[in-house]
Amino acid sequence: MDKLKDHYEQLVKQYREVFVSVLNAMQGEINGLKHEEIKNYLDVEVEKHIQFQRNLVVERRKNFNCGMCGACCRLAISEFSPTQLLEKASRGDKFAKEYISTFSPYDKDEDAEKEFPLYVQLLKESGEKVYYYHCKKVTEDNKCSDYENRPSICRDYPDNPIQMLHPTCSFIGWHESIQKIVLTIRAMSEIREHFRKEFEKGNI
């Protein structure tokens, strides 16, 4: 638990540092603009910077490949319960449809914990309520028995640069290499929204 707590504390500390740095940079840019130029800066120029950072995240992912540890097949995590996923799917949610057609829920959390005890314990310590699923098509040697027809949810994994990965996942190096980039994207997005509101109010 202490290890997980330390990780989040370091992450919060780093985000604060990134936030202040980005805020100072954007404030400096705005201070040098005429009033009528500010909206274009926020809507166009900042978006270019954000997109550039996003492209870096995608490009760096290409340097990593699946190590076939089987973790993402045997222990898929969702913030939504099976019932919630079914409801979302019935309303046309494509991701929910793909998710429930790929993964089956564990009968009990204890069953998931037997597969990956350390990982499940870390998730429990995070305090977030999650639901555990598994794919029935994974073989004993961690290969997909229907590989050529695997859905995009599997082909693109991991596509979320901030999700917690299992310690055996070979994409952890990718996560570590893009952490500051992801924090920068978040900071730029949040600060841009703040400046947009201030611009609409006539405060800048």
N, C-alpha and C positions, 0 to 999 in steps of 0.2 A: 504493500500500500504506500509506503514511504517513497518507493521508487517512482510510482505513478504520480504521487503528489509533487515530487521534485520536478518531474518532467513538465507538468502543467504550470508550475510556478515559473520555470525557466521560459516556457513558451509565452506566458503572460508578460514577463519582463522584456523578452525580445520584441513582442508586439508593441509594447509601449515605446520602446526605442525607435522602432520602425515608424510608428505613428507620428511621433514628434518630428522625425527627420522629413517625412513626406509632407506633413503639415507646414513646416517651415519653408520647404521648397515650393509648394503650391501657393502659399501666401505671398512669397516673394514674386512669383510669376504674376499673380493677380495685382499686386501693388504697382507693377510696371505697365499695366494695361489701362486703356481708356474704358469707361463704363460700357460702351457698346461692344467692346471686344471680349468682355468677360464671358458672356454666354457661349460664344464660339469656342473659347478656350476650354470651358467645362464640358461642353457637349462633343467637341471634335478632337481637340488636342489631347485632353486627358484620356479620352476613349482610345486614342491611338497608343498611348503609353500602356494602358491596361491590356489592350489586345496584344501588344508586343510581349508583355510579361506572360500572358496566357500561352502565346506561341512557344515561349521558352520552356514552359512546363510540358507541353506536348512533345517538343523536340527532344528534351532530355529523357523522356519516357522511352524513346526509341533505343536508348543505350542499354535497356534492361529487358530480359526475357523471363518467361515463366520457368521456374525451377521444378515444377510439378510436385510441390509439397502436399497438395491436395487440400490445403486449409480452406480455400475459398469454396470448394465443392462440398466439403464435409461440415463446414460451419459458416453458413451465410448469415449475415446479421441485418436486421431491419428494425426501424423504429415503429413499424406498423405490425399489428397483430394479423393473423390469418383472416379474421373477419373484416378488419379494416381494408386489407388488400383486396378481398373479394368485392367489397362495396366500391372501392375505387375503380376496380376493373369493370364493374357493371356500369359505371358512369363513363366508360371509354378511356380510362387511363392506360396508355400503352405499356408503360413501365410495369404497372401493377399486373397487367395481363401476362406479360412475359415472366415476371417474377414468380407468380403462382403456378405457371405452367412449367417452370424449371425446378423450383424448390418446394420441398415438403416440410412442414413444421415438425420439430421434435415434439414428441408426446409430453416430455417433461424437460425442464432446464437441466436437471441432473443428467439426462442422457447426453445433452450437448457437452456438459462439463466433463463427462467421461472421455470424450473424444479429444478435447483440448482444455484440460483443467487450468493451466496457467492463464491462457487467453481469456477464458470465461471469467476467471477470478478478477483479472484486470478490468474487464468490462463492468463487473459488479461494483468494483471499487470506484469506478468513475461516477457512479450514482445515476447514470442514465438508464431508463427502462428500455430494453431492447428485446427482440424476439429472435429465436434461433431456428435456422432452417438447414436443410441438407439436400443435396442432389442425389437421386437414386441411380443416376447413370454413371457415377464414378466407379472405376474398377479398383481392385485391391492394390494395384501398382500405381494408383493415382492418375489414371488416364481416363479420358472421356470415351464411353462406349458408343457415342454418337457424335464424334468430334466434328465431322464435316458439316453437320447440321446444327451445331451448337448455336444458341441465340446470341444476340449482340451483347447481352448482359454478361456473357462469359467471354466473348471475343474482346471486349473493351476493358475488361477488368485488369487493374484497378483504374477507374476513370475519375475517382474523387481524390484529389490530392491532399485532403485533410482527414480522411477516414483512418481509423486505427487498423493497422495491418497486423496479421499474426506474425510472431517473431521469426517463423520459418520462411516467410514470403520473400522471394528474391527481389521484390520491388521496394523493399525497405530503403535500399540505397537511393532510389529515385526520390522517395519521400524526404530523405535527409538533404538531398541536393537542391530541392525546390522549396524548402521550408520558408526561407526568407523571401523568396519570390511570391509565394502564396500570401504571406503576411503583408507584403507590399501591395498586392492586388486588393486585398481586403481594406487596407488603410486608405488607398486612393479612392476606392468606391465610397467608403463612408464619409471621407472628407469632402469629396465632390458633392454628395447629397447635402451636406451641411452648407457648403458655399452656394449651392443652387437655391436653397431656402432663403439664405441671407440676401441673395441677388433679387429674388422675387419680392422680398420685403423692402427692397431699396436700401439695404444697409451696406452694400458694397457697390 
